[in-house]
């Protein structure tokens, strides 16, 4: 591997290879910035639903605790 690296130092092919790598990395990074798909939107809605249910449950538990404390 070291011989390959040393043989490619400062050659035209190594410059082309580096340029290709940078270009492909940039294209990959930009393609990952797409709009949200239907599955991602649905997943976010499900998460929000679970958070709402969890918050409502916690509020109910607190109300029951308050009622128990008031009765004591």
PQR file of N, CA, C, O and H, with PARSE charges and radii, in Angstrom:
ATOM      1  N   UNK A   1       0.823  -1.183   0.000 -0.4000 1.5000
ATOM      2  CA  UNK A   1       0.000   0.000   0.000 -0.0000 2.0000
ATOM      3  C   UNK A   1       0.874   1.256   0.000  0.5500 1.7000
ATOM      4  O   UNK A   1       0.561   2.248  -0.659 -0.5500 1.4000
ATOM      5  N   UNK A   2       1.974   1.192   0.752 -0.4000 1.5000
ATOM      6  CA  UNK A   2       2.874   2.342   0.825 -0.0000 2.0000
ATOM      7  C   UNK A   2       3.522   2.608  -0.533  0.5500 1.7000
ATOM      8  O   UNK A   2       3.692   3.757  -0.939 -0.5500 1.4000
ATOM      9  H   UNK A   2       2.228   0.387   1.287  0.4000 1.0000
ATOM     10  N   UNK A   3       3.878   1.533  -1.223 -0.4000 1.5000
ATOM     11  CA  UNK A   3       4.485   1.695  -2.547 -0.0000 2.0000
ATOM     12  C   UNK A   3       3.520   2.356  -3.510  0.5500 1.7000
ATOM     13  O   UNK A   3       3.909   3.194  -4.323 -0.5500 1.4000
ATOM     14  H   UNK A   3       3.741   0.599  -0.893  0.4000 1.0000
ATOM     15  N   UNK A   4       2.257   1.971  -3.410 -0.4000 1.5000
ATOM     16  CA  UNK A   4       1.247   2.567  -4.273 -0.0000 2.0000
ATOM     17  C   UNK A   4       1.115   4.055  -3.981  0.5500 1.7000
ATOM     18  O   UNK A   4       1.048   4.870  -4.900 -0.5500 1.4000
ATOM     19  H   UNK A   4       1.941   1.290  -2.750  0.4000 1.0000
ATOM     20  N   UNK A   5       1.078   4.404  -2.709 -0.4000 1.5000
ATOM     21  CA  UNK A   5       0.958   5.802  -2.327 -0.0000 2.0000
ATOM     22  C   UNK A   5       2.171   6.605  -2.792  0.5500 1.7000
ATOM     23  O   UNK A   5       2.028   7.711  -3.313 -0.5500 1.4000
ATOM     24  H   UNK A   5       1.132   3.742  -1.962  0.4000 1.0000
ATOM     25  N   UNK A   6       3.362   6.043  -2.601 -0.4000 1.5000
ATOM     26  CA  UNK A   6       4.572   6.754  -3.014 -0.0000 2.0000
ATOM     27  C   UNK A   6       4.648   6.914  -4.527  0.5500 1.7000
ATOM     28  O   UNK A   6       5.128   7.932  -5.025 -0.5500 1.4000
ATOM     29  H   UNK A   6       3.477   5.144  -2.178  0.4000 1.0000
ATOM     30  N   UNK A   7       4.178   5.918  -5.248 -0.4000 1.5000
ATOM     31  CA  UNK A   7       4.230   6.006  -6.700 -0.0000 2.0000
ATOM     32  C   UNK A   7       3.216   7.012  -7.243  0.5500 1.7000
ATOM     33  O   UNK A   7       3.395   7.535  -8.343 -0.5500 1.4000
ATOM     34  H   UNK A   7       3.788   5.091  -4.843  0.4000 1.0000
ATOM     35  N   UNK A   8       2.171   7.284  -6.494 -0.4000 1.5000
ATOM     36  CA  UNK A   8       1.147   8.213  -6.951 -0.0000 2.0000
ATOM     37  C   UNK A   8       1.403   9.644  -6.500  0.5500 1.7000
ATOM     38  O   UNK A   8       0.660  10.544  -6.890 -0.5500 1.4000
ATOM     39  H   UNK A   8       2.025   6.859  -5.600  0.4000 1.0000
ATOM     40  N   UNK A   9       2.412   9.876  -5.707 -0.4000 1.5000
ATOM     41  CA  UNK A   9       2.692  11.225  -5.239 -0.0000 2.0000
ATOM     42  C   UNK A   9       3.020  12.129  -6.410  0.5500 1.7000
ATOM     43  O   UNK A   9       3.811  11.793  -7.290 -0.5500 1.4000
ATOM     44  H   UNK A   9       3.016   9.145  -5.391  0.4000 1.0000
ATOM     45  N   UNK A  10       2.386  13.281  -6.388 -0.4000 1.5000
ATOM     46  CA  UNK A  10       2.615  14.353  -7.358 -0.0000 2.0000
ATOM     47  C   UNK A  10       2.511  13.907  -8.822  0.5500 1.7000
ATOM     48  O   UNK A  10       3.194  14.456  -9.687 -0.5500 1.4000
ATOM     49  H   UNK A  10       1.743  13.555  -5.673  0.4000 1.0000
ATOM     50  N   UNK A  11       1.687  12.944  -9.091 -0.4000 1.5000
ATOM     51  CA  UNK A  11       1.449  12.575 -10.480 -0.0000 2.0000
ATOM     52  C   UNK A  11       0.106  13.135 -10.909  0.5500 1.7000
ATOM     53  O   UNK A  11      -0.723  13.499 -10.076 -0.5500 1.4000
ATOM     54  H   UNK A  11       1.133  12.497  -8.388  0.4000 1.0000
ATOM     55  N   UNK A  12      -0.093  13.197 -12.162 -0.4000 1.5000
ATOM     56  CA  UNK A  12      -1.352  13.721 -12.692 -0.0000 2.0000
ATOM     57  C   UNK A  12      -2.516  12.827 -12.284  0.5500 1.7000
ATOM     58  O   UNK A  12      -3.603  13.320 -11.979 -0.5500 1.4000
ATOM     59  H   UNK A  12       0.580  12.901 -12.839  0.4000 1.0000
ATOM     60  N   UNK A  13      -2.294  11.516 -12.276 -0.4000 1.5000
ATOM     61  CA  UNK A  13      -3.390  10.607 -11.932 -0.0000 2.0000
ATOM     62  C   UNK A  13      -3.813  10.770 -10.480  0.5500 1.7000
ATOM     63  O   UNK A  13      -4.993  10.618 -10.164 -0.5500 1.4000
ATOM     64  H   UNK A  13      -1.411  11.116 -12.523  0.4000 1.0000
ATOM     65  N   UNK A  14      -2.880  11.074  -9.599 -0.4000 1.5000
ATOM     66  CA  UNK A  14      -3.263  11.258  -8.192 -0.0000 2.0000
ATOM     67  C   UNK A  14      -4.086  12.535  -8.029  0.5500 1.7000
ATOM     68  O   UNK A  14      -5.008  12.581  -7.214 -0.5500 1.4000
ATOM     69  H   UNK A  14      -1.921  11.197  -9.856  0.4000 1.0000
ATOM     70  N   UNK A  15      -3.761  13.551  -8.790 -0.4000 1.5000
ATOM     71  CA  UNK A  15      -4.538  14.786  -8.726 -0.0000 2.0000
ATOM     72  C   UNK A  15      -5.956  14.549  -9.236  0.5500 1.7000
ATOM     73  O   UNK A  15      -6.925  15.058  -8.674 -0.5500 1.4000
ATOM     74  H   UNK A  15      -3.013  13.513  -9.452  0.4000 1.0000
ATOM     75  N   UNK A  16      -6.059  13.783 -10.290 -0.4000 1.5000
ATOM     76  CA  UNK A  16      -7.375  13.458 -10.833 -0.0000 2.0000
ATOM     77  C   UNK A  16      -8.164  12.612  -9.837  0.5500 1.7000
ATOM     78  O   UNK A  16      -9.360  12.829  -9.645 -0.5500 1.4000
ATOM     79  H   UNK A  16      -5.272  13.369 -10.747  0.4000 1.0000
ATOM     80  N   UNK A  17      -7.503  11.660  -9.212 -0.4000 1.5000
ATOM     81  CA  UNK A  17      -8.153  10.802  -8.233 -0.0000 2.0000
ATOM     82  C   UNK A  17      -8.658  11.618  -7.045  0.5500 1.7000
ATOM     83  O   UNK A  17      -9.779  11.403  -6.585 -0.5500 1.4000
ATOM     84  H   UNK A  17      -6.532  11.483  -9.368  0.4000 1.0000
ATOM     85  N   UNK A  18      -7.861  12.534  -6.552 -0.4000 1.5000
ATOM     86  CA  UNK A  18      -8.274  13.384  -5.435 -0.0000 2.0000
ATOM     87  C   UNK A  18      -9.446  14.266  -5.852  0.5500 1.7000
ATOM     88  O   UNK A  18     -10.402  14.417  -5.092 -0.5500 1.4000
ATOM     89  H   UNK A  18      -6.950  12.708  -6.925  0.4000 1.0000
ATOM     90  N   UNK A  19      -9.388  14.838  -7.022 -0.4000 1.5000
ATOM     91  CA  UNK A  19     -10.476  15.683  -7.513 -0.0000 2.0000
ATOM     92  C   UNK A  19     -11.767  14.875  -7.647  0.5500 1.7000
ATOM     93  O   UNK A  19     -12.840  15.352  -7.279 -0.5500 1.4000
ATOM     94  H   UNK A  19      -8.611  14.715  -7.639  0.4000 1.0000
ATOM     95  N   UNK A  20     -11.664  13.655  -8.173 -0.4000 1.5000
ATOM     96  CA  UNK A  20     -12.830  12.795  -8.295 -0.0000 2.0000
ATOM     97  C   UNK A  20     -13.416  12.466  -6.930  0.5500 1.7000
ATOM     98  O   UNK A  20     -14.633  12.491  -6.751 -0.5500 1.4000
ATOM     99  H   UNK A  20     -10.792  13.267  -8.472  0.4000 1.0000
ATOM    100  N   UNK A  21     -12.553  12.159  -5.967 -0.4000 1.5000
ATOM    101  CA  UNK A  21     -13.008  11.838  -4.617 -0.0000 2.0000
ATOM    102  C   UNK A  21     -13.738  13.029  -3.997  0.5500 1.7000
ATOM    103  O   UNK A  21     -14.805  12.854  -3.407 -0.5500 1.4000
ATOM    104  H   UNK A  21     -11.564  12.138  -6.113  0.4000 1.0000
ATOM    105  N   UNK A  22     -13.185  14.227  -4.120 -0.4000 1.5000
ATOM    106  CA  UNK A  22     -13.820  15.414  -3.558 -0.0000 2.0000
ATOM    107  C   UNK A  22     -15.160  15.705  -4.241  0.5500 1.7000
ATOM    108  O   UNK A  22     -16.135  16.060  -3.578 -0.5500 1.4000
ATOM    109  H   UNK A  22     -12.319  14.369  -4.599  0.4000 1.0000
ATOM    110  N   UNK A  23     -15.200  15.556  -5.537 -0.4000 1.5000
ATOM    111  CA  UNK A  23     -16.432  15.789  -6.278 -0.0000 2.0000
ATOM    112  C   UNK A  23     -17.510  14.786  -5.886  0.5500 1.7000
ATOM    113  O   UNK A  23     -18.658  15.166  -5.658 -0.5500 1.4000
ATOM    114  H   UNK A  23     -14.408  15.268  -6.076  0.4000 1.0000
ATOM    115  N   UNK A  24     -17.149  13.512  -5.808 -0.4000 1.5000
ATOM    116  CA  UNK A  24     -18.141  12.496  -5.452 -0.0000 2.0000
ATOM    117  C   UNK A  24     -18.620  12.669  -4.011  0.5500 1.7000
ATOM    118  O   UNK A  24     -19.794  12.435  -3.722 -0.5500 1.4000
ATOM    119  H   UNK A  24     -16.217  13.203  -5.993  0.4000 1.0000
ATOM    120  N   UNK A  25     -17.738  13.073  -3.111 -0.4000 1.5000
ATOM    121  CA  UNK A  25     -18.141  13.328  -1.727 -0.0000 2.0000
ATOM    122  C   UNK A  25     -19.105  14.503  -1.657  0.5500 1.7000
ATOM    123  O   UNK A  25     -20.086  14.459  -0.915 -0.5500 1.4000
ATOM    124  H   UNK A  25     -16.784  13.264  -3.345  0.4000 1.0000
ATOM    125  N   UNK A  26     -18.834  15.541  -2.416 -0.4000 1.5000
ATOM    126  CA  UNK A  26     -19.713  16.708  -2.439 -0.0000 2.0000
ATOM    127  C   UNK A  26     -21.089  16.349  -2.996  0.5500 1.7000
ATOM    128  O   UNK A  26     -22.110  16.765  -2.448 -0.5500 1.4000
ATOM    129  H   UNK A  26     -18.037  15.576  -3.018  0.4000 1.0000
ATOM    130  N   UNK A  27     -21.117  15.592  -4.063 -0.4000 1.5000
ATOM    131  CA  UNK A  27     -22.389  15.177  -4.656 -0.0000 2.0000
ATOM    132  C   UNK A  27     -23.171  14.309  -3.678  0.5500 1.7000
ATOM    133  O   UNK A  27     -24.384  14.468  -3.546 -0.5500 1.4000
ATOM    134  H   UNK A  27     -20.287  15.255  -4.508  0.4000 1.0000
ATOM    135  N   UNK A  28     -22.500  13.408  -3.002 -0.4000 1.5000
ATOM    136  CA  UNK A  28     -23.173  12.554  -2.018 -0.0000 2.0000
ATOM    137  C   UNK A  28     -23.749  13.395  -0.888  0.5500 1.7000
ATOM    138  O   UNK A  28     -24.884  13.165  -0.469 -0.5500 1.4000
ATOM    139  H   UNK A  28     -21.514  13.279  -3.109  0.4000 1.0000
ATOM    140  N   UNK A  29     -22.989  14.366  -0.386 -0.4000 1.5000
ATOM    141  CA  UNK A  29     -23.459  15.213   0.711 -0.0000 2.0000
ATOM    142  C   UNK A  29     -24.673  16.032   0.288  0.5500 1.7000
ATOM    143  O   UNK A  29     -25.614  16.191   1.065 -0.5500 1.4000
ATOM    144  H   UNK A  29     -22.068  14.553  -0.726  0.4000 1.0000
ATOM    145  N   UNK A  30     -24.660  16.548  -0.929 -0.4000 1.5000
ATOM    146  CA  UNK A  30     -25.791  17.338  -1.401 -0.0000 2.0000
ATOM    147  C   UNK A  30     -27.028  16.484  -1.644  0.5500 1.7000
ATOM    148  O   UNK A  30     -28.150  16.952  -1.450 -0.5500 1.4000
ATOM    149  H   UNK A  30     -23.895  16.418  -1.561  0.4000 1.0000
ATOM    150  N   UNK A  31     -26.838  15.251  -2.062 -0.4000 1.5000
ATOM    151  CA  UNK A  31     -27.995  14.390  -2.314 -0.0000 2.0000
ATOM    152  C   UNK A  31     -28.653  13.951  -1.017  0.5500 1.7000
ATOM    153  O   UNK A  31     -29.813  13.539  -1.029 -0.5500 1.4000
ATOM    154  H   UNK A  31     -25.927  14.871  -2.219  0.4000 1.0000
ATOM    155  N   UNK A  32     -27.951  14.029   0.085 -0.4000 1.5000
ATOM    156  CA  UNK A  32     -28.531  13.653   1.376 -0.0000 2.0000
ATOM    157  C   UNK A  32     -29.429  14.756   1.921  0.5500 1.7000
ATOM    158  O   UNK A  32     -30.101  14.547   2.931 -0.5500 1.4000
ATOM    159  H   UNK A  32     -27.009  14.364   0.095  0.4000 1.0000
ATOM    160  N   UNK A  33     -29.461  15.909   1.293 -0.4000 1.5000
ATOM    161  CA  UNK A  33     -30.250  17.046   1.766 -0.0000 2.0000
ATOM    162  C   UNK A  33     -31.585  17.143   1.037  0.5500 1.7000
ATOM    163  O   UNK A  33     -32.042  18.246   0.738 -0.5500 1.4000
ATOM    164  H   UNK A  33     -28.916  16.080   0.472  0.4000 1.0000
ATOM    165  N   UNK A  34     -32.202  16.035   0.752 -0.4000 1.5000
ATOM    166  CA  UNK A  34     -33.469  16.041   0.043 -0.0000 2.0000
ATOM    167  C   UNK A  34     -34.606  16.429   0.981  0.5500 1.7000
ATOM    168  O   UNK A  34     -34.435  16.474   2.199 -0.5500 1.4000
ATOM    169  H   UNK A  34     -31.831  15.139   0.995  0.4000 1.0000
ATOM    170  N   UNK A  35     -35.766  16.710   0.397 -0.4000 1.5000
ATOM    171  CA  UNK A  35     -36.953  16.988   1.193 -0.0000 2.0000
ATOM    172  C   UNK A  35     -37.363  15.734   1.947  0.5500 1.7000
ATOM    173  O   UNK A  35     -36.980  14.619   1.590 -0.5500 1.4000
ATOM    174  H   UNK A  35     -35.905  16.674  -0.593  0.4000 1.0000
ATOM    175  N   UNK A  36     -38.152  15.939   2.997 -0.4000 1.5000
ATOM    176  CA  UNK A  36     -38.615  14.809   3.788 -0.0000 2.0000
ATOM    177  C   UNK A  36     -39.562  13.952   2.957  0.5500 1.7000
ATOM    178  O   UNK A  36     -40.411  14.464   2.226 -0.5500 1.4000
ATOM    179  H   UNK A  36     -38.463  16.845   3.286  0.4000 1.0000
ATOM    180  N   UNK A  37     -39.400  12.660   3.083 -0.4000 1.5000
ATOM    181  CA  UNK A  37     -40.281  11.743   2.388 -0.0000 2.0000
ATOM    182  C   UNK A  37     -41.511  11.441   3.222  0.5500 1.7000
ATOM    183  O   UNK A  37     -41.638  11.911   4.353 -0.5500 1.4000
ATOM    184  H   UNK A  37     -38.711  12.244   3.676  0.4000 1.0000
ATOM    185  N   UNK A  38     -42.405  10.665   2.665 -0.4000 1.5000
ATOM    186  CA  UNK A  38     -43.648  10.332   3.353 -0.0000 2.0000
ATOM    187  C   UNK A  38     -43.387   9.520   4.615  0.5500 1.7000
ATOM    188  O   UNK A  38     -44.047   9.735   5.631 -0.5500 1.4000
ATOM    189  H   UNK A  38     -42.301  10.283   1.747  0.4000 1.0000
ATOM    190  N   UNK A  39     -42.442   8.600   4.568 -0.4000 1.5000
ATOM    191  CA  UNK A  39     -42.153   7.763   5.734 -0.0000 2.0000
ATOM    192  C   UNK A  39     -41.573   8.600   6.875  0.5500 1.7000
ATOM    193  O   UNK A  39     -41.917   8.393   8.039 -0.5500 1.4000
ATOM    194  H   UNK A  39     -41.906   8.425   3.742  0.4000 1.0000
ATOM    195  N   UNK A  40     -40.704   9.534   6.541 -0.4000 1.5000
ATOM    196  CA  UNK A  40     -40.118  10.374   7.588 -0.0000 2.0000
ATOM    197  C   UNK A  40     -41.170  11.285   8.222  0.5500 1.7000
ATOM    198  O   UNK A  40     -41.176  11.484   9.437 -0.5500 1.4000
ATOM    199  H   UNK A  40     -40.424   9.702   5.596  0.4000 1.0000
ATOM    200  N   UNK A  41     -42.050  11.830   7.400 -0.4000 1.5000
ATOM    201  CA  UNK A  41     -43.132  12.669   7.916 -0.0000 2.0000
ATOM    202  C   UNK A  41     -44.066  11.861   8.813  0.5500 1.7000
ATOM    203  O   UNK A  41     -44.464  12.327   9.880 -0.5500 1.4000
ATOM    204  H   UNK A  41     -42.045  11.668   6.414  0.4000 1.0000
ATOM    205  N   UNK A  42     -44.412  10.659   8.381 -0.4000 1.5000
ATOM    206  CA  UNK A  42     -45.280   9.803   9.189 -0.0000 2.0000
ATOM    207  C   UNK A  42     -44.600   9.437  10.504  0.5500 1.7000
ATOM    208  O   UNK A  42     -45.248   9.422  11.551 -0.5500 1.4000
ATOM    209  H   UNK A  42     -44.089  10.281   7.514  0.4000 1.0000
ATOM    210  N   UNK A  43     -43.318   9.145  10.465 -0.4000 1.5000
ATOM    211  CA  UNK A  43     -42.584   8.826  11.679 -0.0000 2.0000
ATOM    212  C   UNK A  43     -42.571   9.979  12.659  0.5500 1.7000
ATOM    213  O   UNK A  43     -42.705   9.778  13.866 -0.5500 1.4000
ATOM    214  H   UNK A  43     -42.791   9.157   9.615  0.4000 1.0000
ATOM    215  N   UNK A  44     -42.408  11.193  12.140 -0.4000 1.5000
ATOM    216  CA  UNK A  44     -42.429  12.361  13.021 -0.0000 2.0000
ATOM    217  C   UNK A  44     -43.808  12.550  13.651  0.5500 1.7000
ATOM    218  O   UNK A  44     -43.910  12.912  14.824 -0.5500 1.4000
ATOM    219  H   UNK A  44     -42.298  11.356  11.159  0.4000 1.0000
ATOM    220  N   UNK A  45     -44.857  12.310  12.888 -0.4000 1.5000
ATOM    221  CA  UNK A  45     -46.216  12.427  13.434 -0.0000 2.0000
ATOM    222  C   UNK A  45     -46.462  11.374  14.509  0.5500 1.7000
ATOM    223  O   UNK A  45     -47.103  11.655  15.522 -0.5500 1.4000
ATOM    224  H   UNK A  45     -44.774  12.017  11.936  0.4000 1.0000
ATOM    225  N   UNK A  46     -45.964  10.183  14.294 -0.4000 1.5000
ATOM    226  CA  UNK A  46     -46.109   9.123  15.306 -0.0000 2.0000
ATOM    227  C   UNK A  46     -45.357   9.520  16.575  0.5500 1.7000
ATOM    228  O   UNK A  46     -45.874   9.349  17.679 -0.5500 1.4000
ATOM    229  H   UNK A  46     -45.444   9.954  13.472  0.4000 1.0000
ATOM    230  N   UNK A  47     -44.150  10.043  16.428 -0.4000 1.5000
ATOM    231  CA  UNK A  47     -43.380  10.495  17.586 -0.0000 2.0000
ATOM    232  C   UNK A  47     -44.118  11.584  18.350  0.5500 1.7000
ATOM    233  O   UNK A  47     -44.162  11.563  19.580 -0.5500 1.4000
ATOM    234  H   UNK A  47     -43.729  10.182  15.531  0.4000 1.0000
ATOM    235  N   UNK A  48     -44.697  12.534  17.625 -0.4000 1.5000
ATOM    236  CA  UNK A  48     -45.448  13.602  18.275 -0.0000 2.0000
ATOM    237  C   UNK A  48     -46.665  13.049  19.009  0.5500 1.7000
ATOM    238  O   UNK A  48     -47.005  13.515  20.096 -0.5500 1.4000
ATOM    239  H   UNK A  48     -44.661  12.551  16.626  0.4000 1.0000
ATOM    240  N   UNK A  49     -47.317  12.059  18.416 -0.4000 1.5000
ATOM    241  CA  UNK A  49     -48.471  11.425  19.062 -0.0000 2.0000
ATOM    242  C   UNK A  49     -48.079  10.749  20.363  0.5500 1.7000
ATOM    243  O   UNK A  49     -48.776  10.878  21.369 -0.5500 1.4000
ATOM    244  H   UNK A  49     -47.041  11.679  17.532  0.4000 1.0000
ATOM    245  N   UNK A  50     -46.955  10.022  20.348 -0.4000 1.5000
ATOM    246  CA  UNK A  50     -46.490   9.369  21.568 -0.0000 2.0000
ATOM    247  C   UNK A  50     -46.118  10.389  22.641  0.5500 1.7000
ATOM    248  O   UNK A  50     -46.371  10.174  23.827 -0.5500 1.4000
ATOM    249  H   UNK A  50     -46.389   9.917  19.531  0.4000 1.0000
ATOM    250  N   UNK A  51     -45.517  11.495  22.219 -0.4000 1.5000
ATOM    251  CA  UNK A  51     -45.172  12.542  23.183 -0.0000 2.0000
ATOM    252  C   UNK A  51     -46.423  13.140  23.806  0.5500 1.7000
ATOM    253  O   UNK A  51     -46.449  13.407  25.007 -0.5500 1.4000
ATOM    254  H   UNK A  51     -45.312  11.669  21.256  0.4000 1.0000
ATOM    255  N   UNK A  52     -47.456  13.353  23.006 -0.4000 1.5000
ATOM    256  CA  UNK A  52     -48.713  13.902  23.517 -0.0000 2.0000
ATOM    257  C   UNK A  52     -49.353  12.955  24.515  0.5500 1.7000
ATOM    258  O   UNK A  52     -49.819  13.381  25.572 -0.5500 1.4000
ATOM    259  H   UNK A  52     -47.435  13.136  22.030  0.4000 1.0000
ATOM    260  N   UNK A  53     -49.378  11.674  24.182 -0.4000 1.5000
ATOM    261  CA  UNK A  53     -49.957  10.675  25.088 -0.0000 2.0000
ATOM    262  C   UNK A  53     -49.152  10.610  26.380  0.5500 1.7000
ATOM    263  O   UNK A  53     -49.725  10.527  27.467 -0.5500 1.4000
ATOM    264  H   UNK A  53     -49.000  11.328  23.324  0.4000 1.0000
ATOM    265  N   UNK A  54     -47.837  10.647  26.266 -0.4000 1.5000
ATOM    266  CA  UNK A  54     -46.976  10.594  27.440 -0.0000 2.0000
ATOM    267  C   UNK A  54     -47.201  11.818  28.335  0.5500 1.7000
ATOM    268  O   UNK A  54     -47.284  11.690  29.557 -0.5500 1.4000
ATOM    269  H   UNK A  54     -47.372  10.714  25.383  0.4000 1.0000
ATOM    270  N   UNK A  55     -47.298  12.992  27.728 -0.4000 1.5000
ATOM    271  CA  UNK A  55     -47.541  14.209  28.504 -0.0000 2.0000
ATOM    272  C   UNK A  55     -48.897  14.150  29.203  0.5500 1.7000
ATOM    273  O   UNK A  55     -49.015  14.526  30.369 -0.5500 1.4000
ATOM    274  H   UNK A  55     -47.230  13.096  26.736  0.4000 1.0000
ATOM    275  N   UNK A  56     -49.917  13.678  28.489 -0.4000 1.5000
ATOM    276  CA  UNK A  56     -51.253  13.570  29.080 -0.0000 2.0000
ATOM    277  C   UNK A  56     -51.251  12.579  30.245  0.5500 1.7000
ATOM    278  O   UNK A  56     -51.892  12.822  31.266 -0.5500 1.4000
ATOM    279  H   UNK A  56     -49.821  13.372  27.542  0.4000 1.0000
ATOM    280  N   UNK A  57     -50.538  11.474  30.097 -0.4000 1.5000
ATOM    281  CA  UNK A  57     -50.440  10.477  31.160 -0.0000 2.0000
ATOM    282  C   UNK A  57     -49.764  11.081  32.394  0.5500 1.7000
ATOM    283  O   UNK A  57     -50.233  10.904  33.518 -0.5500 1.4000
ATOM    284  H   UNK A  57     -50.017  11.276  29.267  0.4000 1.0000
ATOM    285  N   UNK A  58     -48.663  11.792  32.173 -0.4000 1.5000
ATOM    286  CA  UNK A  58     -47.946  12.401  33.292 -0.0000 2.0000
ATOM    287  C   UNK A  58     -48.815  13.430  34.014  0.5500 1.7000
ATOM    288  O   UNK A  58     -48.796  13.507  35.242 -0.5500 1.4000
ATOM    289  H   UNK A  58     -48.282  11.936  31.260  0.4000 1.0000
ATOM    290  N   UNK A  59     -49.576  14.220  33.254 -0.4000 1.5000
ATOM    291  CA  UNK A  59     -50.477  15.191  33.864 -0.0000 2.0000
ATOM    292  C   UNK A  59     -51.552  14.488  34.684  0.5500 1.7000
ATOM    293  O   UNK A  59     -51.892  14.935  35.780 -0.5500 1.4000
ATOM    294  H   UNK A  59     -49.592  14.158  32.256  0.4000 1.0000
ATOM    295  N   UNK A  60     -52.087  13.389  34.155 -0.4000 1.5000
ATOM    296  CA  UNK A  60     -53.099  12.615  34.893 -0.0000 2.0000
ATOM    297  C   UNK A  60     -52.541  12.062  36.182  0.5500 1.7000
ATOM    298  O   UNK A  60     -53.210  12.102  37.214 -0.5500 1.4000
ATOM    299  H   UNK A  60     -51.811  13.026  33.265  0.4000 1.0000
ATOM    300  N   UNK A  61     -51.323  11.544  36.143 -0.4000 1.5000
ATOM    301  CA  UNK A  61     -50.684  11.003  37.344 -0.0000 2.0000
ATOM    302  C   UNK A  61     -50.499  12.109  38.375  0.5500 1.7000
ATOM    303  O   UNK A  61     -50.746  11.897  39.562 -0.5500 1.4000
ATOM    304  H   UNK A  61     -50.778  11.511  35.305  0.4000 1.0000
ATOM    305  N   UNK A  62     -50.072  13.273  37.937 -0.4000 1.5000
ATOM    306  CA  UNK A  62     -49.884  14.405  38.856 -0.0000 2.0000
ATOM    307  C   UNK A  62     -51.210  14.824  39.483  0.5500 1.7000
ATOM    308  O   UNK A  62     -51.260  15.137  40.673 -0.5500 1.4000
ATOM    309  H   UNK A  62     -49.871  13.445  36.973  0.4000 1.0000
ATOM    310  N   UNK A  63     -52.290  14.831  38.691 -0.4000 1.5000
ATOM    311  CA  UNK A  63     -53.603  15.188  39.227 -0.0000 2.0000
ATOM    312  C   UNK A  63     -54.055  14.182  40.279  0.5500 1.7000
ATOM    313  O   UNK A  63     -54.605  14.564  41.313 -0.5500 1.4000
ATOM    314  H   UNK A  63     -52.250  14.577  37.724  0.4000 1.0000
ATOM    315  N   UNK A  64     -53.827  12.907  40.019 -0.4000 1.5000
ATOM    316  CA  UNK A  64     -54.198  11.873  40.984 -0.0000 2.0000
ATOM    317  C   UNK A  64     -53.366  12.033  42.259  0.5500 1.7000
ATOM    318  O   UNK A  64     -53.903  11.903  43.359 -0.5500 1.4000
ATOM    319  H   UNK A  64     -53.380  12.597  39.180  0.4000 1.0000
ATOM    320  N   UNK A  65     -52.091  12.306  42.135 -0.4000 1.5000
ATOM    321  CA  UNK A  65     -51.231  12.522  43.315 -0.0000 2.0000
ATOM    322  C   UNK A  65     -51.735  13.721  44.117  0.5500 1.7000
ATOM    323  O   UNK A  65     -51.794  13.677  45.345 -0.5500 1.4000
ATOM    324  H   UNK A  65     -51.655  12.412  41.241  0.4000 1.0000
ATOM    325  N   UNK A  66     -52.096  14.791  43.411 -0.4000 1.5000
ATOM    326  CA  UNK A  66     -52.611  15.979  44.102 -0.0000 2.0000
ATOM    327  C   UNK A  66     -53.897  15.666  44.846  0.5500 1.7000
ATOM    328  O   UNK A  66     -54.085  16.116  45.976 -0.5500 1.4000
ATOM    329  H   UNK A  66     -52.048  14.828  42.413  0.4000 1.0000
ATOM    330  N   UNK A  67     -54.778  14.904  44.227 -0.4000 1.5000
ATOM    331  CA  UNK A  67     -56.027  14.521  44.886 -0.0000 2.0000
ATOM    332  C   UNK A  67     -55.776  13.660  46.123  0.5500 1.7000
ATOM    333  O   UNK A  67     -56.442  13.816  47.146 -0.5500 1.4000
ATOM    334  H   UNK A  67     -54.625  14.538  43.309  0.4000 1.0000
ATOM    335  N   UNK A  68     -54.816  12.758  46.016 -0.4000 1.5000
ATOM    336  CA  UNK A  68     -54.481  11.908  47.160 -0.0000 2.0000
ATOM    337  C   UNK A  68     -53.902  12.758  48.280  0.5500 1.7000
ATOM    338  O   UNK A  68     -54.238  12.563  49.448 -0.5500 1.4000
ATOM    339  H   UNK A  68     -54.275  12.632  45.185  0.4000 1.0000
ATOM    340  N   UNK A  69     -53.040  13.692  47.933 -0.4000 1.5000
ATOM    341  CA  UNK A  69     -52.456  14.584  48.949 -0.0000 2.0000
ATOM    342  C   UNK A  69     -53.536  15.451  49.593  0.5500 1.7000
ATOM    343  O   UNK A  69     -53.478  15.714  50.794 -0.5500 1.4000
ATOM    344  H   UNK A  69     -52.767  13.851  46.984  0.4000 1.0000
ATOM    345  N   UNK A  70     -54.528  15.900  48.805 -0.4000 1.5000
ATOM    346  CA  UNK A  70     -55.614  16.712  49.363 -0.0000 2.0000
ATOM    347  C   UNK A  70     -56.497  15.898  50.314  0.5500 1.7000
ATOM    348  O   UNK A  70     -57.010  16.444  51.291 -0.5500 1.4000
ATOM    349  H   UNK A  70     -54.575  15.687  47.829  0.4000 1.0000
ATOM    350  N   UNK A  71     -56.675  14.632  50.050 -0.4000 1.5000
ATOM    351  CA  UNK A  71     -57.511  13.767  50.883 -0.0000 2.0000
ATOM    352  C   UNK A  71     -56.809  13.352  52.177  0.5500 1.7000
ATOM    353  O   UNK A  71     -57.460  12.962  53.146 -0.5500 1.4000
ATOM    354  H   UNK A  71     -56.258  14.189  49.257  0.4000 1.0000
ATOM    355  N   UNK A  72     -55.489  13.439  52.184 -0.4000 1.5000
ATOM    356  CA  UNK A  72     -54.724  13.004  53.362 -0.0000 2.0000
ATOM    357  C   UNK A  72     -54.654  14.075  54.415  0.5500 1.7000
ATOM    358  O   UNK A  72     -54.048  13.868  55.467 -0.5500 1.4000
ATOM    359  H   UNK A  72     -54.960  13.756  51.397  0.4000 1.0000
TER
END
